């Protein structure tokens, strides 16, 4: 796979976790040129999120479709084929071999859409895994699932910055690392458990940071986005 180095603004992915496409559109208008890459997830997907993705794509924005597909490989393959037409740049699936294989096959020769394997959600900690009957340490499980992604021909992984350094050490630039659970210093962790600052995430090896509420809920969302971009630049 060819390594594509993201430009500075594109390293920040702004999560449009809002209850309506109208509010999401207003947010992108307010953020303006400070935002170049947007995440659309479950909240917007069933209420016009794909149409919003296409509109933003037509306006020259990059799109992260955070749909976390998880089904038998053939079903995932068909789902990814359907998603390709909406102009996304990143699409998440769970990092399991059959799921990843189906996603890569469904993507086919689409040069734009990159498949990302979700390793361990940043809302989970070691205790969460233990309750689910998983005895592996989080870092070991993340690395195992990153290995599945690499073997399947996926383009990258979604992982906490806490594990990003280990992924980078194991896989180098073969996998793009997208890191959620990022909060500027002093911001609330909300429902996240493994949280880091933007500077720490970049220093650990993350290629893209996903930030939602600290930008969307800010008094000046554009300024909040630029401040995080400045922090990324300083840590790069």
N, C-alpha and C positions, 0 to 999 in steps of 0.2 A: 504493500500500500504506500502511496506517495504521501509524505508528511506535508501538511499544509499548516504553515505558521499563521495563527490568527493575528489580525491587527489589534491594536490596543482596545478600541471600543468594542470589538467583537468578543473580547475575552469576558466581558460582563454580559450575562444573560438575565434579562429582567423578567421575573415571573409574573404573568398576568393572572394571578389567582383572585379573581373577582367574580361576583355573582351574575354578571350579564355582559354580553358583548358590547353593549352601549357604554358601560362603565370602563371596560377594557379599552375601547376605542378612544374615549376621553382621556384615559391615562396616557396612551401613546401620543395623543395630540399635545398634552401638557409636557411630556418629557421631550418631545421634539427630536432634534438632531442628537441629543445626548444618548438616545437609545437606538441601537442598531440591530439588536438580537433579542427576541422575545420568546418566552416559554408559554405554551398553551397546554393545559393539563385537563384532568378529569372534570374540573368544575365548569369549564367552558365547552368542552368537547360536545356534549349532547344538546347544547342550546346555541349553536351557530359558531362554535369555535373553529371548525374546519373552514368555513367561509371566511371568518376573520383571518385565519392563517393565510388563505389565498390572497385576500386583499392586502395584507401587510407585505406579503411576498411580492406582489405586483408593484408595491411602493418602494421596493428595493431593500426591505428588511430581511434579516435572517430569522428562521423560525425553528424552534425546538419543540417538537411534538412529544410531550412527556406522557405517553399513553401506557407505558409499562405492559405491553402485550404479554400474556402468559396463558398458553393453551397448547394443544398438540401442534407439532410442527407444521402440518399441512394447513391447519386453520390460520396459524400465524402467517404463513406464506401468503395466503389469499388476502389476509387483512393488510399486510404491508403493500401488496400490489395495489390495493385500493387507495392506500394513503399516498402513494408516490405522486399522484396527480395534483396534490394540493400544494406542492412547492416547498416542502419542508427541507431543512438542512440536517437536523438531528431527529432520530426517533428512538425511544427507549423500549426495550423488551427485557424480560427477566433473564438473567445470565445462567440459563440452563442449556445444556447441549442441544436438545431437540428444538427448543424455542429459538435459539440463536441460529441454528442451521436453517430453519424455516424462514426467519427474517432475512437472512443474507440472500437466500434464493428468491424470496419475494421482491427484494430490492433490485435484483437482476443487474442490468447494466446502467441503472440510473446513476449518473456521475455526481449528482448533488446530494442525495439522501445518504446520511451516515448512520449506521446502526450502532447504538450504544447498549451495552449490557449492564443492567442494574445489579450491583453486587450485594451490598447490605444497606438498607435504608438508614439514613442518618437519624431517624426517629427511634432507632433501636440501639440497645446497648447489650453488654454481655449477659445481663440478667434476663433481657428479653429473649435472647437466643436460648438460654437455659430453659426457660418456661416453655419454649417450643420444642424442646427435646433435642436441641443441637448442642453438642458438647465442644465443638471446635472453638478456638479463640477467634474473635472477630477478624483480626488481621489475617489469620490463616484461611478463613472462609472467603474473605475478600480476594485474596491472592488466588485461591482455587477457582473462583468464579471468573476472575480476570483471565486466568489460563483458558477456561472454557471459551471466553470471548475471542481470544487470540487464535485458538485452534479452529474456531468456526469461521474466521475471516471477518469478524466484526471490526468496526473502526475504533471503538473506544469503550470506556466504562464510565458509569456513574458511581462515585465513591467519595467517602469523606476525606477531607484533607489529612485526617489523622492517619489514614492508610495510603495516601497518595505517594509519599516518599518510598514506601515499600514497593508499590506498583511500578514507579519510575525506575527503581533499582533493578527490578526483575525484567521489565519489558522495554525499558528505554523509551524511545519515541514511537514504538510500534502501536501503542494504544493512546488515544486522546483521553485525557482525564477530565471529566466534568464533575464539579464539586458543588453540591447543595449544602444546606446547613451552614451558610456563611452569614455572619452578622458583624457589622462594624462594632468597634469597641464601645461598650456602654449600651448596646441595643439589647432588647429582650430576646431570649432564646426561643420563646414561644413553645411550639411542640417538638422542637429538636433537642436531641440529647448529646450528639457528638458535634459540637459547634466550634468554629474557629473564625478568626478575623480574616478579611481579604488578604492582608499582607502575609499572614501565616500560611494561608492556603496556597498562594502563589509560590512562596518560598519552599513549600513542601513538594511542589511539582505539578500543581493543578494547572490545566490549560485554560479552562473556562470556569467561571464562578456563577452560580445561580443565586440571585438575590431578589426577594419579593417585597415583603412588608416594609423593610427599612427604606425602600425607595417609594413604593406605591403610597404608603401612609405618611410620608414626609410632608411637611408644609410646602417644601419646594422640591418636588420629585426630580426635576432636571438637575438641580444643584446636588441632590443626594447621589444621583447616578454619576455625575462628574467627580464627586469626591471619592467615590469608590474606584473609578477609573484612574484617578491620580494615585490612589494607594496601590493599585495594581502596577502602575508605571514605576512607582518608587521601589517596589519589591521585585521587579522583573530584572 
